[in-house]
Amino acid sequence: MRRKFLIALLAGASLVAASIVPLSTSRAIATTLTPIAQSGKQAPVGELKFTGIITSIAISPDGQTLVVASGDGKITAIALDESQPIYTESFVGKPDAVDVSADGEIIAAAIGEEIVLLRLEDGDTIGTLRGHVSDISAIAIAPDNQTLVSVSSGDRTIRLWDLEGESEIEVLGENVGSEITVAYSPDGQFFVTGSIAEDRTIKLWDAKTPQWIKTSSQQPGFIYDVAITPDGQKIVAAVRNFLKVWDFIGGEELLSLKGAQLDLNAIAISPDSRVVATATKEGTIKLWNIATGQLLQTLSGHRGWVLSLVFSPDGRYLYSGAEDKIVKIWQIAP
């Protein structure tokens, strides 16, 4: 998951406007679930409105809680069954990336050079990880809930953290470029990173040693987002105007869709590993068959950059967060 680089590209006026919207109380964020009438085209089944640009979203493993980071310095937990905010926590800095642990207990949020750990249940801060000397681009919590990996394109390091001890395990600097996105394999044995600038490669790392394993060929554009399918078989990446898929084991490129969308910047993989959702700065979301590259569906409705996507654990819903300060809810399956 990555967010920092794309947020920096947005107009400064938008960021300022998002950060000064007043709230009556610290927990009174204007968040509502609005049913939307269906028409001839696919429409969202609801939307959640916020007071800042949606920088990152994550969902609890039971599918009951949606965690939303916004550009006005807030992290909000939404009870999806009631479509109501559970709590909103405010920070001095802007959270650019969030993740939820596989046991559903911890929220990790990248805020500037720090990673803040919150208890999912009530939003209380339970720890802070410090070590990066530049803003953090992306974070990912390991499937075993014990380790977190963070990348920073600014200080050009990858750092691994012990969550229980709230301590730094390792700093990786060799073979590291301007990494802005990171994702774990489902077994937690590996993680992948994607970079921008002069590097523009995808790298595979051993999460346990931890050591660099191999680097892809240079790609035709910045790698804005990367993911490993839940079945552990494929690596999927948003490479600007390309959607690319590689075999995880052999490294063979299986799919390269040129012009899949303009400025592809966010992806999410369905729980059954069959579908990838992609999003752009123009507000369009598309669903693709990972195996064949067939376009399955186009979802329109956002205005501006769609910065984050996540599927519900049962694969029925897709959540999208965007520059328009809205999280839209799309029903993908019955």
C-alpha positions in Angstrom: 0.0 0.0 0.0 1.2 3.5 -0.8 -0.2 7.0 -0.5 2.4 9.7 0.3 3.7 10.3 -3.3 0.2 10.7 -4.9 -1.1 13.0 -2.2 1.9 15.3 -2.8 0.8 15.6 -6.4 -2.6 17.0 -5.6 -3.1 20.8 -5.8 -2.1 22.6 -2.6 -5.4 24.5 -2.5 -7.3 21.2 -2.2 -5.2 20.1 0.7 -5.6 23.4 2.5 -9.4 23.5 1.9 -9.7 20.0 3.3 -7.8 20.8 6.4 -9.7 23.8 7.6 -13.3 22.5 7.5 -14.5 23.1 11.1 -16.0 20.3 13.2 -18.3 21.0 16.2 -16.5 18.3 18.3 -13.5 16.1 17.8 -15.8 13.1 17.2 -18.5 14.8 15.2 -17.2 14.1 11.7 -19.9 14.4 9.1 -19.9 10.8 8.1 -23.1 9.3 6.7 -24.1 6.3 4.6 -26.2 7.6 1.8 -28.2 5.1 -0.2 -28.0 5.8 -4.0 -30.7 4.8 -6.4 -29.7 2.2 -9.0 -29.9 3.1 -12.7 -28.9 1.4 -15.9 -25.2 1.6 -15.1 -23.4 0.3 -12.1 -23.8 2.7 -9.2 -22.5 2.7 -5.7 -24.9 1.3 -3.1 -23.8 4.0 -0.6 -21.2 6.6 0.3 -19.4 7.9 3.3 -18.8 11.6 3.3 -15.8 13.1 5.2 -14.2 16.6 5.7 -10.8 15.8 4.1 -9.3 14.1 1.1 -9.4 10.3 1.6 -5.8 9.3 1.7 -6.1 5.6 2.6 -8.6 3.0 3.7 -8.4 -0.4 5.3 -10.9 -3.0 6.5 -10.9 -5.3 9.5 -10.6 -9.0 8.8 -14.2 -9.6 9.9 -15.5 -7.0 7.5 -17.2 -5.1 10.2 -15.0 -2.0 10.5 -13.7 0.3 7.8 -10.8 2.5 8.8 -10.5 5.8 6.9 -7.5 8.2 6.9 -8.2 11.7 5.7 -6.1 14.7 4.7 -7.4 16.9 7.5 -5.4 14.8 10.0 -8.1 12.3 11.1 -8.5 8.5 11.3 -12.1 7.4 11.6 -13.4 3.9 12.3 -16.8 3.1 10.7 -19.1 0.4 11.9 -20.3 -0.9 8.5 -23.4 -2.8 9.8 -24.7 0.5 11.4 -23.1 2.9 8.9 -22.0 5.0 11.8 -18.6 6.3 13.0 -17.3 4.5 16.1 -14.7 7.1 16.8 -12.5 9.7 15.1 -9.0 10.4 16.2 -7.2 13.7 15.3 -3.5 14.1 14.7 -1.2 17.1 14.1 0.2 15.5 10.9 -1.7 14.0 8.0 -2.1 10.2 7.9 -1.0 9.0 4.4 -1.4 5.2 4.9 -3.3 2.9 7.2 -3.4 -0.9 7.7 -5.2 -3.2 10.0 -3.6 -6.3 11.6 -4.9 -9.7 10.6 -6.1 -10.4 14.1 -8.2 -7.2 14.0 -6.6 -5.6 17.0 -4.3 -2.9 15.7 -4.4 0.0 13.3 -1.1 1.2 12.0 -1.0 4.7 10.5 1.9 6.4 8.7 1.9 10.1 9.8 4.9 12.0 8.5 8.1 10.2 9.7 6.3 8.2 12.4 4.0 5.2 12.5 1.3 5.5 15.1 -0.3 2.3 16.5 -3.9 2.5 17.6 -6.2 -0.1 19.2 -8.9 -0.8 16.7 -11.6 -1.3 19.3 -11.5 2.2 20.7 -8.9 4.2 18.8 -6.5 4.7 21.7 -2.9 5.2 20.8 -0.8 2.3 22.1 2.6 3.0 20.5 4.7 5.0 18.1 7.4 3.7 15.8 10.2 6.3 15.1 13.3 5.9 12.9 12.5 7.2 9.4 14.1 10.6 8.7 11.7 11.5 5.8 8.0 11.0 5.4 6.8 7.4 5.1 5.4 6.4 1.8 3.7 3.1 2.6 3.3 0.5 5.4 2.1 -3.2 5.7 1.5 -5.4 8.7 2.7 -9.0 8.4 0.0 -11.7 8.5 1.4 -13.0 11.8 0.6 -9.6 13.4 4.1 -9.4 14.8 6.0 -7.4 12.2 5.4 -4.2 10.2 7.3 -3.1 7.1 7.6 0.6 6.1 9.1 2.3 3.1 10.2 5.9 2.5 11.0 7.3 -0.9 12.6 10.3 0.9 15.2 8.5 3.0 15.4 5.6 0.6 15.1 2.9 3.3 12.9 0.0 4.1 12.4 -0.6 7.9 11.1 -3.7 9.7 9.5 -3.2 13.1 8.6 -5.5 16.0 5.0 -4.5 16.9 4.9 -6.0 20.3 8.2 -4.5 21.4 7.6 -1.3 19.4 11.2 -1.5 18.2 13.1 -1.4 15.0 14.3 -4.8 13.8 16.2 -3.9 10.6 17.0 -1.0 8.3 17.5 -2.0 4.6 19.4 0.5 2.5 21.2 -1.6 0.0 19.3 -2.3 -3.3 16.7 0.2 -2.2 15.4 2.9 -4.6 12.6 5.4 -4.2 10.1 2.8 -2.9 6.6 4.1 -2.5 4.5 0.9 -2.1 4.9 -2.4 -0.2 2.8 -5.6 0.2 3.3 -8.9 2.1 2.8 -12.3 0.7 -0.1 -14.1 2.4 2.2 -16.5 4.2 4.3 -13.6 5.5 7.5 -15.1 4.1 8.1 -12.4 1.6 7.2 -8.8 0.7 7.4 -6.8 -2.5 8.1 -3.1 -3.1 7.6 -0.8 -6.0 9.6 2.3 -6.8 9.5 5.6 -8.8 12.0 8.1 -10.1 15.0 6.6 -11.9 14.6 3.1 -10.5 11.0 2.1 -11.6 11.4 -1.5 -10.5 9.6 -4.1 -8.4 11.7 -5.9 -5.8 11.2 -9.1 -3.9 12.5 -9.4 -0.4 12.8 -12.3 2.1 10.8 -11.0 5.1 12.4 -13.4 7.6 16.2 -12.8 7.0 15.4 -10.0 5.9 17.3 -9.8 2.6 16.8 -8.7 -1.0 16.1 -11.6 -3.4 15.7 -10.1 -6.9 14.7 -7.1 -8.9 12.5 -6.8 -12.0 13.5 -5.2 -15.2 13.0 -1.4 -15.3 9.3 -0.7 -15.9 7.8 1.8 -18.4 6.5 4.0 -15.7 6.4 4.6 -11.9 5.1 1.7 -9.9 2.3 3.4 -7.9 0.9 0.4 -6.2 1.7 -3.3 -5.9 0.0 -6.4 -4.4 0.4 -10.1 -4.1 -2.8 -12.2 -4.7 -4.3 -13.8 -1.7 -3.5 -17.3 -3.1 0.2 -16.2 -3.3 0.5 -17.0 -7.0 0.8 -13.6 -8.6 2.3 -10.2 -8.2 0.1 -7.4 -9.6 1.2 -3.8 -10.1 -0.1 -0.4 -11.2 2.7 0.9 -13.5 1.3 4.2 -14.6 -0.6 3.4 -17.8 0.0 -0.3 -17.5 -1.6 -3.0 -15.5 1.0 -5.8 -15.0 0.8 -9.3 -13.6 3.8 -11.6 -12.9 4.0 -15.2 -11.7 5.2 -15.1 -8.1 7.3 -18.2 -8.2 9.0 -18.0 -11.6 8.9 -14.2 -12.2 7.4 -14.6 -15.7 5.3 -11.6 -16.9 1.8 -13.0 -17.4 -0.1 -9.9 -18.4 0.6 -6.4 -19.5 -2.3 -4.2 -20.4 -1.1 -1.0 -22.0 -3.4 1.9 -21.6 -5.6 0.0 -19.2 -6.3 3.4 -17.7 -4.7 6.8 -17.7 -2.4 7.3 -14.7 -3.3 4.1 -12.9 -2.5 4.7 -9.3 -4.3 2.2 -7.0 -5.2 -1.5 -7.0 -7.0 -4.0 -4.9 -7.2 -7.8 -5.3 -10.4 -9.7 -4.6 -10.2 -12.4 -1.9 -10.6 -15.2 -4.4 -7.6 -13.8 -6.4 -9.6 -13.7 -9.6 -10.3 -9.9 -10.0 -8.2 -6.8 -9.7 -9.7 -3.4 -9.2 -7.8 -0.4 -10.6 -8.3 3.3 -10.1 -7.1 6.6 -11.6 -6.7 10.3 -11.0 -9.8 10.8 -13.1 -12.1 9.0 -10.7 -12.8 5.8 -12.7 -12.5 2.3 -11.3 -12.3 -0.8 -13.4 -12.5 -4.5 -12.6 -10.3 -6.9 -14.6 -10.0 -10.7 -14.8 -6.4 -11.3 -13.6 -5.9 -14.4 -15.6 -7.2 -13.1 -19.0 -7.0 -9.3 -18.7 -10.7 -9.1 -19.7 -12.5 -5.9 -18.6 -15.4 -7.0 -16.4 -16.9 -3.7 -15.2 -16.4 0.1 -15.1 -17.4 2.0 -12.0 -17.8 5.8 -12.3 -18.8 8.4 -9.8 -15.8 9.9 -8.0 -14.5 13.3 -8.9 -10.7 13.5 -8.9 -8.1 11.1 -7.8 -9.1 7.7 -6.4 -6.4 7.1 -3.9 -7.3 3.9 -2.2 -9.3 0.7 -2.8 -10.1 -2.3 -0.6 -12.4 -5.3 -1.0 -14.5 -6.7 1.8 -13.2 -10.0 3.1 -16.2 -11.9 1.5 -15.6 -10.2 -1.8 -19.1 -8.8 -2.1 -18.2 -5.1 -1.8 -15.5 -2.8 -3.0 -14.7 0.4 -1.1 -13.0 3.4 -2.8 -11.6 6.6 -1.2 -10.9 9.7 -3.2 -9.9 13.3 -3.5 -13.6 14.3 -3.4 -13.6 13.4 0.3 -16.0 10.5 -0.2 -15.7 6.7 0.3 -18.0 5.0 -2.1 -19.4 1.5 -1.5 -19.9 -0.8 -4.6 -21.6 -4.1 -4.5 -19.5 -6.4 -6.7 -21.2 -9.7 -6.0 -24.7 -10.8 -4.7 
